[in-house]
């Protein structure tokens, strides 16, 4: 299994509507991408200073499944239209478990 983890930090001026658009766009992906074995997204609870704003965890059976998710046109659209305009920083990792 391959796990993909992303931590997104959005600009301070990101609105609640923009964050909801990110949530809505990402939440729609599992219905179109059956290779997602598990998919969890969520906003940071704000319990600690300097945390990222948003987290994504996705599990895949194979590296090819991850690559298909990564390159999926709808996924790329969500990134381009909803994430990139408010993105301050991104960090990610993929690992086998």
Secondary structure, DSSP 4 states (H G I P E B T S, - for coil): -EEEEEEEEE-TT--HHHHHHHHHHHHTHHHH-TTEEEEEEEE----STT--SEEEEEEESSHHHHHHHHH-HHHHHHIIIIIGGGEEEEEEEEEE-
